Amino acid sequence: MANASIQAKNADKFELYAGKVTNKQTKANLYNSFAWPSAEKKENLELATQLSKKSLDLIEEAKNGEVPVYFSSKDEYIKSLDRAYAMYADTYALLLHHQGNNKEALAYQEKAKAYNDASGNERYITYLNLTGNKDKAYAEAEKIIKEGKATDSLKTIFKTLYTSLKKEGTYETYIAKLEKAALEKERAEWTKKMISIPAPAFSLTNLKGEKVSLASLKGKIVILDYWATWCGPCVASFPGMQKAMAKYSANPNVVFLFVNTWQNEDNREKVVTDFIAEKKYQFNVLYDTKNAKDPSKFDVVSAYKVDGIPTKFIIDGDGNIRFKAVGFSGSDEGVVKEIDSMISLLAPKESGK
């Protein structure tokens, strides 16, 4: 009922039902689930800030409680709580920022720093810059760019800092050096993850009613992305995937396929086509087939032994899986770099065409 109240944006009902939840972690998660959308949209800031602070207090209280049976140790439990605290601190910091309290926002973003994704990194640098910590903002931004975890907005802030701090040399030369280091680091990490496993064959129908088979794509690099409309990280990764696909749109040797799976609505095709149309994505979407013996399972995602989505497989021209990437890297830029790195390792001449 609390989740339903969140969806309906009914604050009074939300507080009523959330108040009946006794598990501290569950209640903290509910509070953050209300606070985060409010932070993103700059709505209900006063209430969202109160609930966000409560989520942090509940996590601190939970650390003194008994370890749930589904955790193997106290350390594992505390690490889980630390991750939750960092996520909720990021929410609280953004709410404080929207209300002009950048000093306190920075203090809480510092607590989230170890778990920051690309967007969290951007907020951290923003708060440092707004509170006059320009030297630290510059140093931290430089580090983030080297690690390949910077958004375009963060780089814009870095450029402003580079100029205001009167650094030697041109910004263009220096940022190119940092980005080269980031690309080399990314390539080195993916080199260690290279595999070579025969890709299970498939032949699926796309949105246009056409059959698409893996066999028909022999000789090409295939990016196979498993997704569903209800999957938040899948949807979050799509703007980056659109950019990556656009980058290789003129390259006939690189093919992107988006396999819709684990989508159980009776009107599945309408849900999917409406989603793609609304977002204006140019994806070649394939419908995974439901298993004839067990309709709760889907054939191709099972053949690829996928445990969670989004999951991407990069298949070489010989039909072998060379890379498996699980989850969302946290930014559009990160998605593009991830795809670039894997393609360049398989066929350097194809990268960036």
C-alpha positions as CSV (number, residue, x, y, z in Angstrom):
1,M,0.0,0.0,0.0
2,A,2.9,2.4,0.7
3,N,4.3,1.7,-2.7
4,A,0.9,2.4,-4.3
5,S,0.8,5.7,-2.4
6,I,4.2,6.6,-3.8
7,Q,2.9,5.9,-7.4
8,A,-0.2,8.0,-6.7
9,K,1.8,10.8,-5.1
10,N,-0.4,10.6,-2.0
11,A,1.8,11.8,0.8
12,D,-0.7,11.4,3.6
13,K,-1.5,7.8,2.7
14,F,2.1,7.0,2.2
15,E,3.0,8.2,5.7
16,L,0.1,6.2,7.2
17,Y,1.1,2.9,5.5
18,A,4.8,3.4,5.9
19,G,4.3,4.0,9.6
20,K,3.0,0.5,10.0
21,V,6.2,-1.1,8.6
22,T,8.3,-2.4,11.4
23,N,11.4,-3.5,9.6
24,K,13.9,-0.6,9.7
25,Q,15.6,-1.4,6.4
26,T,12.3,-1.8,4.6
27,K,10.9,1.4,6.1
28,A,14.1,3.3,5.2
29,N,13.8,2.0,1.6
30,L,10.2,3.2,1.4
31,Y,11.2,6.6,2.7
32,N,13.9,6.9,0.1
33,S,11.6,5.7,-2.6
34,F,9.3,8.7,-1.9
35,A,12.2,11.2,-1.4
36,W,14.3,10.4,-4.5
37,P,11.6,11.2,-7.2
38,S,10.8,14.4,-5.2
39,A,14.5,15.3,-5.3
40,E,14.8,14.7,-9.0
41,K,11.6,16.7,-9.8
42,K,12.1,19.4,-7.1
43,E,8.7,18.5,-5.6
44,N,7.4,18.2,-2.0
45,L,10.9,19.3,-0.9
46,E,10.0,19.8,2.8
47,L,8.3,16.5,3.3
48,A,10.8,14.6,1.1
49,T,13.7,16.1,3.2
50,Q,12.1,14.9,6.4
51,L,11.5,11.4,5.1
52,S,15.0,11.2,3.6
53,K,16.6,12.1,6.9
54,K,14.4,9.5,8.6
55,S,15.8,6.9,6.1
56,L,19.3,7.7,7.2
57,D,18.4,7.5,10.9
58,L,16.7,4.2,10.4
59,I,19.8,2.7,8.8
60,E,22.0,3.9,11.7
61,E,19.6,2.3,14.1
62,A,19.6,-0.9,12.1
63,K,23.3,-1.3,12.6
64,N,22.7,-1.9,16.3
65,G,20.1,-4.5,15.7
66,E,20.2,-8.3,15.2
67,V,21.7,-9.6,12.0
68,P,19.0,-11.0,9.7
69,V,19.2,-14.7,9.0
70,Y,19.8,-14.2,5.3
71,F,23.1,-12.5,5.9
72,S,26.1,-14.9,6.5
73,S,27.9,-12.5,8.8
74,K,27.8,-9.2,10.7
75,D,30.3,-7.7,8.3
76,E,28.2,-8.6,5.3
77,Y,25.1,-7.0,7.0
78,I,27.0,-3.8,7.9
79,K,28.3,-3.5,4.3
80,S,24.8,-3.8,3.0
81,L,23.6,-1.1,5.4
82,D,26.6,1.1,4.4
83,R,25.6,0.8,0.7
84,A,22.0,1.7,1.6
85,Y,23.1,4.7,3.7
86,A,25.3,6.0,0.9
87,M,22.3,5.8,-1.6
88,Y,20.0,7.6,0.8
89,A,22.7,10.2,1.7
90,D,22.9,11.0,-2.0
91,T,19.2,11.6,-2.0
92,Y,19.3,13.8,1.2
93,A,22.2,15.8,-0.2
94,L,20.3,16.6,-3.4
95,L,17.3,17.7,-1.4
96,L,19.5,20.0,0.7
97,H,21.1,21.4,-2.4
98,H,17.7,22.3,-3.9
99,Q,17.0,24.3,-0.8
100,G,20.3,26.2,-1.0
101,N,22.1,24.3,1.8
102,N,25.2,23.3,-0.2
103,K,27.5,23.1,2.8
104,E,25.4,20.3,4.5
105,A,24.7,18.8,1.1
106,L,28.5,18.4,0.6
107,A,28.8,16.8,4.0
108,Y,26.3,14.1,3.2
109,Q,27.6,13.6,-0.4
110,E,31.0,12.9,1.2
111,K,29.4,10.0,3.0
112,A,28.1,8.7,-0.3
113,K,31.4,9.2,-2.1
114,A,32.6,5.6,-2.0
115,Y,29.5,4.4,-3.7
116,N,28.9,7.2,-6.2
117,D,27.9,6.5,-9.7
118,A,28.6,9.0,-12.5
119,S,25.7,11.2,-11.6
120,G,26.7,11.1,-7.9
121,N,30.2,12.1,-8.8
122,E,28.8,15.0,-10.7
123,R,26.8,16.1,-7.7
124,Y,29.8,15.8,-5.5
125,I,31.9,18.0,-7.7
126,T,29.1,20.5,-8.0
127,Y,28.7,20.8,-4.2
128,L,32.5,21.2,-3.8
129,N,32.5,24.0,-6.4
130,L,29.5,25.8,-4.9
131,T,31.0,25.8,-1.4
132,G,34.3,27.4,-2.6
133,N,36.4,24.2,-2.5
134,K,37.7,24.8,-6.0
135,D,41.1,23.1,-5.5
136,K,39.6,20.0,-4.1
137,A,36.8,20.1,-6.7
138,Y,39.5,20.2,-9.4
139,A,41.6,17.4,-7.9
140,E,38.6,15.1,-7.4
141,A,37.2,15.8,-10.9
142,E,40.5,15.1,-12.4
143,K,40.6,11.7,-10.6
144,I,37.1,10.9,-11.7
145,I,37.8,11.7,-15.4
146,K,40.9,9.5,-15.3
147,E,38.8,6.7,-14.0
148,G,36.4,7.1,-16.9
149,K,33.4,7.9,-14.6
150,A,32.7,11.5,-15.6
151,T,29.6,12.9,-17.2
152,D,29.7,15.7,-19.8
153,S,28.4,18.1,-17.2
154,L,31.2,17.2,-14.8
155,K,33.7,17.9,-17.6
156,T,32.1,21.3,-18.1
157,I,32.6,22.1,-14.4
158,F,36.2,20.8,-14.7
159,K,36.8,23.1,-17.7
160,T,35.6,26.1,-15.7
161,L,37.8,25.2,-12.8
162,Y,40.8,24.7,-15.1
163,T,40.4,28.2,-16.4
164,S,39.6,29.9,-13.0
165,L,42.6,28.2,-11.3
166,K,44.8,29.3,-14.2
167,K,46.3,25.9,-15.0
168,E,49.2,25.8,-17.5
169,G,48.6,24.7,-21.1
170,T,45.3,24.4,-23.0
171,Y,42.3,22.7,-21.5
172,E,41.8,20.7,-24.8
173,T,45.2,19.2,-24.6
174,Y,44.9,18.3,-20.9
175,I,41.4,16.8,-21.1
176,A,42.5,14.7,-24.1
177,K,45.3,13.3,-22.0
178,L,43.0,12.4,-19.1
179,E,40.4,10.8,-21.5
180,K,43.2,8.8,-23.1
181,A,44.2,7.5,-19.7
182,A,40.6,6.6,-18.9
183,L,40.2,4.7,-22.2
184,E,43.4,2.7,-21.6
185,K,42.2,1.8,-18.1
186,E,38.8,0.7,-19.5
187,R,40.4,-1.4,-22.2
188,A,42.8,-3.0,-19.7
189,E,39.9,-4.0,-17.5
190,W,37.9,-5.4,-20.4
191,T,40.9,-7.3,-21.7
192,K,40.9,-9.3,-18.5
193,K,37.2,-10.1,-18.9
194,M,37.5,-11.5,-22.5
195,I,36.0,-15.0,-22.9
196,S,35.3,-17.2,-25.9
197,I,32.1,-19.3,-25.6
198,P,29.8,-20.4,-28.5
199,A,26.8,-18.2,-28.5
200,P,23.5,-20.1,-28.4
201,A,21.6,-19.8,-31.7
202,F,18.3,-17.9,-31.9
203,S,15.7,-16.7,-34.4
204,L,13.3,-14.2,-33.0
205,T,10.7,-11.8,-34.4
206,N,11.3,-8.0,-34.2
207,L,8.8,-5.1,-33.9
208,K,8.3,-5.1,-37.6
209,G,7.4,-8.8,-37.7
210,E,10.7,-9.8,-39.3
211,K,12.7,-12.8,-38.3
212,V,16.2,-12.1,-37.1
213,S,18.7,-14.9,-36.5
214,L,22.2,-15.0,-35.1
215,A,23.2,-17.2,-38.0
216,S,22.3,-14.4,-40.5
217,L,24.8,-12.1,-38.8
218,K,27.9,-14.3,-39.2
219,G,31.0,-12.1,-39.8
220,K,29.5,-9.2,-37.8
221,I,30.1,-8.0,-34.2
222,V,26.7,-8.3,-32.4
223,I,25.7,-6.4,-29.3
224,L,22.9,-8.3,-27.7
225,D,21.1,-6.4,-24.9
226,Y,18.5,-8.2,-22.7
227,W,15.9,-5.8,-21.2
228,A,12.3,-5.2,-20.1
229,T,10.3,-2.0,-19.8
230,W,9.9,-2.5,-16.0
231,C,13.7,-2.7,-15.5
232,G,14.9,0.6,-14.2
233,P,18.6,0.1,-15.0
234,C,17.7,-1.1,-18.4
235,V,15.7,2.0,-19.2
236,A,18.4,4.2,-17.6
237,S,21.1,2.7,-19.9
238,F,19.1,3.3,-23.1
239,P,20.1,6.9,-23.9
240,G,23.7,5.7,-23.7
241,M,22.9,2.7,-25.9
242,Q,21.2,5.0,-28.4
243,K,24.3,7.1,-28.6
244,A,26.5,4.1,-29.0
245,M,24.3,2.7,-31.7
246,A,24.3,6.1,-33.5
247,K,28.1,6.2,-33.4
248,Y,28.2,2.9,-35.3
249,S,25.2,3.5,-37.5
250,A,27.3,3.8,-40.7
251,N,29.2,0.6,-39.8
252,P,27.7,-2.5,-41.4
253,N,30.0,-4.8,-39.4
254,V,28.4,-3.8,-36.0
255,V,24.9,-4.8,-35.1
256,F,22.8,-3.9,-32.1
257,L,19.9,-6.1,-31.0
258,F,17.7,-5.5,-28.0
259,V,16.0,-8.6,-26.7
260,N,12.8,-7.9,-24.8
261,T,12.5,-10.6,-22.1
262,W,10.8,-11.4,-18.8
263,Q,7.9,-9.1,-20.0
264,N,4.7,-10.8,-18.8
265,E,1.9,-8.4,-19.6
266,D,-1.0,-9.8,-21.7
267,N,-0.6,-6.9,-24.0
268,R,3.2,-7.2,-24.1
269,E,3.6,-6.1,-27.7
270,K,1.7,-2.9,-27.1
271,V,3.6,-2.2,-23.9
272,V,6.9,-2.6,-25.7
273,T,6.0,-0.8,-29.0
274,D,4.5,2.2,-27.0
275,F,7.6,2.4,-24.9
276,I,9.9,2.5,-27.9
277,A,7.7,5.0,-29.8
278,E,7.4,7.3,-26.8
279,K,11.2,7.4,-26.2
280,K,11.8,7.6,-30.0
281,Y,14.5,4.9,-29.9
282,Q,15.7,3.5,-33.1
283,F,16.4,0.0,-31.6
284,N,15.9,-3.3,-33.4
285,V,13.9,-4.9,-30.7
286,L,13.4,-8.7,-30.7
287,Y,10.7,-10.6,-28.7
288,D,12.1,-13.4,-26.6
289,T,9.8,-16.4,-26.8
290,K,8.0,-17.9,-23.8
291,N,9.0,-21.5,-23.0
292,A,6.3,-23.9,-24.3
293,K,6.5,-26.2,-21.2
294,D,7.0,-23.4,-18.6
295,P,5.4,-20.0,-19.6
296,S,7.1,-18.4,-16.6
297,K,10.5,-18.8,-18.5
298,F,11.8,-17.3,-21.7
299,D,13.8,-19.4,-24.2
300,V,16.7,-17.3,-25.3
301,V,17.5,-15.5,-22.1
302,S,17.6,-18.9,-20.4
303,A,19.9,-20.3,-23.1
304,Y,22.3,-17.4,-22.4
305,K,22.0,-18.2,-18.6
306,V,21.1,-14.6,-17.7
307,D,20.5,-14.0,-14.0
308,G,19.5,-10.4,-14.1
309,I,18.9,-7.5,-16.5
310,P,20.2,-5.5,-18.1
311,T,22.8,-7.9,-19.4
312,K,24.7,-7.4,-22.6
313,F,26.7,-10.0,-24.7
314,I,29.2,-9.0,-27.3
315,I,29.4,-11.7,-30.0
316,D,32.2,-11.8,-32.5
317,G,32.0,-12.6,-36.2
318,D,32.6,-16.3,-35.6
319,G,29.5,-16.6,-33.3
320,N,31.4,-16.6,-30.0
321,I,30.5,-14.7,-26.9
322,R,33.6,-12.5,-26.1
323,F,32.2,-10.2,-23.4
324,K,29.4,-10.2,-20.9
325,A,28.4,-6.9,-19.2
326,V,25.8,-6.9,-16.4
327,G,24.1,-3.8,-15.1
328,F,24.2,-0.1,-16.0
329,S,27.6,1.8,-15.8
330,G,25.9,4.9,-14.5
331,S,26.1,7.4,-17.3
332,D,25.5,7.7,-21.1
333,E,29.2,8.4,-21.5
334,G,30.1,5.3,-19.5
335,V,27.8,3.1,-21.7
336,V,29.4,4.4,-24.9
337,K,33.0,3.9,-23.6
338,E,32.1,0.4,-22.4
339,I,30.8,-0.5,-25.9
340,D,33.7,1.2,-27.6
341,S,36.3,-0.6,-25.5
342,M,34.8,-4.0,-26.2
343,I,34.4,-3.5,-29.9
344,S,37.9,-2.1,-30.2
345,L,39.4,-5.1,-28.5
346,L,37.6,-7.4,-31.0
347,A,38.3,-5.4,-34.1
348,P,40.3,-2.2,-33.5
349,K,39.6,-1.0,-37.0
350,E,35.8,-1.0,-36.3
351,S,36.0,1.1,-33.2
352,G,34.7,4.7,-33.7
353,K,33.9,4.2,-37.4
